[in-house]
Structures are given as structure tokens and as C-alpha cells.
Amino acid sequence: MAKTILITGATDGIGFETAKLLVTEGHHILLHGRSDKKLAKTKAELLKLDTNAQVETYKADLSLVSDVETLAKEISANHQKLDVLINNAGVYSIADPITEEGLDARFAVNTIAPYLLTKRLLPLMNAEGRVVNLSSAAQAPVDLHALAGRVRLNDGLAYAQSKLALTMWNNNLAKTIGSQGPVVVAVNPASMLGSKMVKEAYGVSGGDLRIGADILVRAALSDEFANASGKYFDNDSGRFASPHADALNDEKCAEVTHAIERVLK
């Protein structure tokens, strides 16, 4: 059965590769990106794979809370049901990481935006749905002041903290909604894949993006992930594994979630 699937950051990298795989399987794809030009190009590329494909495009800057709110409202206005949300969009290095709303863009895009988007779209999702959050092997203890934009971190530390923070709210949300809501799972798609972010951050070409796309499709659709809510899948080892110890601490996960909520007030 065809599913309606939203992919953030879908105009290049793992997001685009994932969209290609899902389109060829006949699913209705909602593409998110920051550029109208890139979104149009991505949609055209997908329609080359299947001229009858259902593809919609949505533009938003996920570093801005206001844009995330607008994106959620647009999707809710156009759809009564969403089967899968893949929070793929992410950033590593930005010349000026402080957004016009006073947040660190690494936390804004990698942690806060997917949390807010998920919360706003949960009413469209049922217990058979999936929320797939892109985590990372890079995880570091979260400075709540940095998450709130009050402390400036270097690129590597901000990225690692933002990805652990995402994994922590993933686990807290899964525990909160239980079996009444969709599966909420964190996935490390594999380290050093050949995305634009990896090339910019490390100056290497990286591995085959399809490795990451394949695991995201499995997380979104396969029975393997049907009972994976609150778990972390490490595609470097090819199995469910333990994330950073802080993500296994319910109290710390709640603290990070509450810190995100305070930012959004």
C-alpha cells in the first residue's frame, strides 16, 4: 500500500537518495528543501523515475522556528494523514551559526526543528506510523545553555551535542506516547557517507549514499522496525545498539526535552 512520506532535507544527499528509492516503490513523497530551484529540480528528477509519481514540494528554512511552524501548518492543511516523517535535514558547519531568532543553527536544524515538526504533525499519524530521526555516531553530552543559544560551540562539538540531543528527545517522546502513537526511532545512517555536509566538514568524498538511504527506507517501512520505538539503530554495526549513555537516562532525556520546550515558548 502506498504511504505518504515527508522527507526533510530532500534536495540532495541521503534525503534525495531516499526519495528516489521511495518513489520507485510507489509512495507519495513530500519533499522539503530550502530552495525553490532545488525543489523543482529534485521533483523533476523523481518524475523521470516514475512519470505518475505523486510528489509535492515544501520550502522552509529549518533554522527558523517560524518557518517550521509554517511548514507544519501547510502539510496539515494539505493532508489528513501522514504515514512517515523522516527528519533527515542536518547541518554541520555555518559561517555565522547564530540565527536571527538567537539560536545556534546546528541545534536549531538538527535538534529543535525535527522536534517541533514531529510534535506538530503527530495528530496526522497513527500507531502504524513512523518517525525516523537521523542521529549520528558523533554524540556528546548536551550543554543546555548551548542548546538555548547562550553558549557558542565549535562545529564538531555543536554537531555531536545536537545529535545526542535529538536522540534524547526521540527516546523521551517514544516513552511519552507509548503504543498510542507512531514508532519514533533514531538512526545513525552510517558514518562518513558522501553527503555535501561530510565533504564540507571533512574534505573527503565519503561512502555510497545509498547505504544511508537503504537503512532509512527500512526504518520507514520494514517490519524489522515495527517495535523499534525509543531505540537507536547504528548502521555502522548494522544493528540496534546503545547510543551515548545519556540517551539511556530517562531523567536526562526529559531535561533535554524540557529545555527544547523552553526554547519554543
URSUL-V187997 format. One record per helix or strand of 2 or more residues. SS is the DSSP state (H for helix, E for strand). FROM is the first residue (numbers start at 1). LEN is the number of residues. If there is no record, write none. Layout:
ss->SS from->FROM len->LEN
ss->SS from->FROM len->LEN
This chain:
ss->E from->4 len->4
ss->H from->13 len->12
ss->E from->28 len->6
ss->H from->36 len->14
ss->E from->55 len->5
ss->H from->65 len->14
ss->E from->84 len->4
ss->H from->105 len->20
ss->E from->130 len->5
ss->H from->144 len->4
ss->H from->155 len->26
ss->E from->183 len->6
ss->H from->196 len->7
ss->H from->209 len->13
ss->H from->223 len->3
ss->E from->232 len->3
ss->E from->239 len->3
ss->H from->245 len->4
ss->H from->250 len->15
